[in-house]
């Protein structure tokens, strides 16, 4: 255990988290304090109970965008919002208990990519007006339509663009000492304060511990609450486990996926009880922690303690931070969220994957994040069915006195009609149906075969079935009779000639 590295890495990760959690809190609609509470609580409990020792957790861009939708949908009713957060955490705990951690990775990549690209653009669009000193938009469409009508505050705009300039052009040597977002926040807050700039600021943050909220579920809101809770749980789980994989690659260790979900769930549930913004494993903060020597759970605890110290002793100073500066920081976050890996491969990536990614992207930005994920998973499933069905084929050829119908590939509800048609179209009175190389068949495929074989048998045809040693298919065996079951086509031909 490297205690010095854990302290250094954890404190630095807390420094990196400070401007981000304040900005995410503002963007969520719950206020800067909620972002700070969430970073403190989630960082601590996910570190203690999670399955990735070096992971630093807290509010993240994707989780904040969904949370902003929750706040709007529930009319900023904190008791209802708390119920969403608590349930989201409980869902994550359930995911860990029933060991679905490793199944999260099966969500199609184009869906994740389209969602992340959409979230990145949403963050940018929603922060343009605050960056220029205007009012925050209610949604992406509202942000686009009202763009020409933004009441620009040139002092705020100068601070916002200055924040972006500091973030992008701070020398690496300076950034290694103080993270560029924090540098922008500190320097520009000082300039704004002493210059007497007429700009919107965060405002007063309570310096004490957060209030306790009792979750409340109204019957009329049950559907919305459960839906948003499940989406937050799924998104937070995916976000956290992807960060865990990054941590594994840097530390050459293996995380425990299911324990990580339990730890994240505990942290997010507690955030709900205390009005904190829910979050997930944060990649940038985790990488910072590891590179500076963090290698145990102590680093996540140290990050939490640093932010607690800021809350208790510096909250009065945080109140003077200009909103435009936080918007500049968030725009950089939005730009970083884009999936540049796939965007660079637009010309070579499979067209179906690109269509799914673009579909999810557009629905995420212009319709609804939850609907986007559902449509994306459905589209990806249909695309998979189409591709598997395309590969499945039936080969028909003469072998001695019989017609061989050889089935290649998986046969299921998507391809059962192809299988049925191939058998029905044969005019020969003796058929050998070879399914020995069929890797998978579902009930639709079995029933399709049974129906066509039954028709053939009623017409007096002889049916021989070629199976491999692993295929049971009891109903088909009973239909044709054990004496018509063969291990090879040659065996079937031999029985026909006998």
FENRARA-V275098 format. One record per pair of residues at least 24 apart in sequence whose C-alpha atoms are under 7 Angstrom apart, sorted by the first residue. I is the first residue (numbers start at 0). J is the second residue. If there is no record, write none. Layout:
BEGIN
I&J ; I&J
END
This chain:
BEGIN
0&295 ; 1&294 ; 4&291 ; 4&292 ; 4&293 ; 5&292 ; 5&293 ; 5&294 ; 5&295 ; 5&297 ; 5&298 ; 6&298 ; 6&301 ; 7&291 ; 8&287 ; 8&288 ; 8&289 ; 8&291 ; 8&292 ; 8&293 ; 8&298 ; 9&288 ; 9&293 ; 9&298 ; 9&299 ; 9&301 ; 9&302 ; 10&301 ; 10&302 ; 10&305 ; 11&288 ; 12&284 ; 12&287 ; 12&288 ; 12&302 ; 13&302 ; 13&303 ; 13&305 ; 13&306 ; 15&178 ; 15&181 ; 15&284 ; 16&284 ; 17&306 ; 18&180 ; 18&181 ; 18&184 ; 20&58 ; 22&325 ; 22&329 ; 23&58 ; 23&63 ; 24&276 ; 27&63 ; 27&64 ; 27&66 ; 27&67 ; 28&67 ; 28&70 ; 31&201 ; 32&204 ; 33&274 ; 33&275 ; 33&276 ; 34&58 ; 34&275 ; 34&276 ; 36&275 ; 36&276 ; 37&270 ; 37&275 ; 37&276 ; 37&277 ; 38&303 ; 39&303 ; 39&306 ; 39&307 ; 40&266 ; 40&270 ; 41&266 ; 41&267 ; 41&270 ; 42&299 ; 42&300 ; 42&302 ; 42&303 ; 43&299 ; 43&300 ; 43&303 ; 44&262 ; 44&265 ; 44&266 ; 45&262 ; 45&263 ; 45&266 ; 46&296 ; 46&299 ; 46&300 ; 47&296 ; 48&262 ; 49&258 ; 49&259 ; 49&260 ; 49&261 ; 49&262 ; 49&263 ; 50&254 ; 50&255 ; 50&256 ; 50&258 ; 50&259 ; 51&243 ; 51&254 ; 51&255 ; 51&259 ; 52&294 ; 52&295 ; 52&296 ; 53&246 ; 53&285 ; 53&289 ; 53&293 ; 53&294 ; 53&295 ; 53&296 ; 53&298 ; 54&243 ; 54&246 ; 54&280 ; 54&285 ; 54&299 ; 55&280 ; 55&281 ; 55&284 ; 55&285 ; 55&299 ; 56&278 ; 56&279 ; 56&280 ; 56&281 ; 57&278 ; 57&279 ; 57&280 ; 57&281 ; 58&276 ; 58&277 ; 58&278 ; 58&279 ; 59&278 ; 59&279 ; 59&281 ; 61&118 ; 62&231 ; 62&235 ; 62&278 ; 64&118 ; 69&227 ; 78&212 ; 78&213 ; 78&214 ; 78&215 ; 79&214 ; 79&215 ; 79&216 ; 81&212 ; 81&214 ; 81&271 ; 81&272 ; 81&274 ; 82&214 ; 82&215 ; 82&216 ; 82&271 ; 83&224 ; 83&227 ; 83&228 ; 84&228 ; 84&267 ; 84&268 ; 84&271 ; 84&277 ; 85&267 ; 85&268 ; 85&269 ; 85&271 ; 85&272 ; 86&228 ; 86&268 ; 87&228 ; 87&229 ; 87&231 ; 87&232 ; 88&232 ; 88&264 ; 88&265 ; 88&267 ; 88&268 ; 89&264 ; 89&268 ; 90&229 ; 90&232 ; 91&232 ; 91&236 ; 91&260 ; 91&261 ; 91&263 ; 91&264 ; 92&260 ; 92&261 ; 92&264 ; 92&265 ; 94&260 ; 95&257 ; 95&258 ; 95&260 ; 95&261 ; 96&257 ; 98&257 ; 99&257 ; 100&256 ; 100&257 ; 100&260 ; 101&256 ; 103&237 ; 107&379 ; 109&352 ; 109&355 ; 109&356 ; 110&355 ; 110&356 ; 110&359 ; 110&372 ; 110&375 ; 110&376 ; 112&338 ; 112&356 ; 113&356 ; 113&357 ; 113&359 ; 113&360 ; 114&359 ; 114&360 ; 114&363 ; 115&336 ; 115&337 ; 115&338 ; 116&336 ; 116&337 ; 116&338 ; 116&360 ; 117&360 ; 117&363 ; 117&364 ; 119&333 ; 119&334 ; 119&336 ; 119&337 ; 120&333 ; 121&364 ; 122&329 ; 122&330 ; 122&333 ; 123&330 ; 123&333 ; 126&326 ; 126&330 ; 129&322 ; 129&323 ; 129&326 ; 130&155 ; 130&156 ; 130&159 ; 130&323 ; 130&326 ; 130&327 ; 131&155 ; 131&156 ; 131&323 ; 132&156 ; 132&323 ; 139&364 ; 139&365 ; 140&365 ; 154&196 ; 154&198 ; 155&198 ; 155&323 ; 156&323 ; 158&187 ; 158&323 ; 158&324 ; 159&323 ; 159&324 ; 159&326 ; 159&327 ; 160&327 ; 162&324 ; 162&327 ; 162&328 ; 163&327 ; 163&328 ; 180&328 ; 184&320 ; 184&324 ; 188&319 ; 188&320 ; 188&321 ; 198&321 ; 199&321 ; 199&322 ; 200&318 ; 200&319 ; 200&320 ; 200&321 ; 200&322 ; 201&318 ; 201&319 ; 201&320 ; 201&321 ; 201&322 ; 202&318 ; 202&319 ; 203&315 ; 203&318 ; 204&314 ; 204&315 ; 204&318 ; 206&310 ; 206&311 ; 206&314 ; 207&311 ; 209&273 ; 210&273 ; 211&272 ; 211&273 ; 212&272 ; 212&273 ; 212&274 ; 213&272 ; 230&369 ; 235&278 ; 235&279 ; 236&260 ; 238&279 ; 238&280 ; 239&279 ; 239&280 ; 242&280 ; 242&281 ; 242&282 ; 246&286 ; 355&379 ; 384&413 ; 388&413 ; 388&414 ; 393&418 ; 393&421 ; 399&492 ; 401&429 ; 401&430 ; 401&431 ; 402&427 ; 402&429 ; 402&430 ; 402&431 ; 403&430 ; 403&431 ; 403&432 ; 404&431 ; 404&432 ; 404&433 ; 405&432 ; 405&433 ; 405&434 ; 406&433 ; 406&434 ; 406&437 ; 407&436 ; 407&437 ; 408&437 ; 408&438 ; 409&437 ; 409&438 ; 409&439 ; 409&440 ; 410&439 ; 410&440 ; 410&441 ; 410&444 ; 411&440 ; 411&441 ; 411&443 ; 411&444 ; 412&443 ; 412&444 ; 415&443 ; 415&444 ; 415&447 ; 419&447 ; 419&448 ; 419&451 ; 422&451 ; 423&451 ; 428&460 ; 428&461 ; 429&460 ; 429&461 ; 429&462 ; 430&461 ; 430&462 ; 430&463 ; 431&462 ; 431&463 ; 431&464 ; 432&463 ; 432&464 ; 432&465 ; 433&464 ; 433&465 ; 433&466 ; 434&465 ; 434&466 ; 435&465 ; 435&466 ; 435&467 ; 449&475 ; 463&491
END
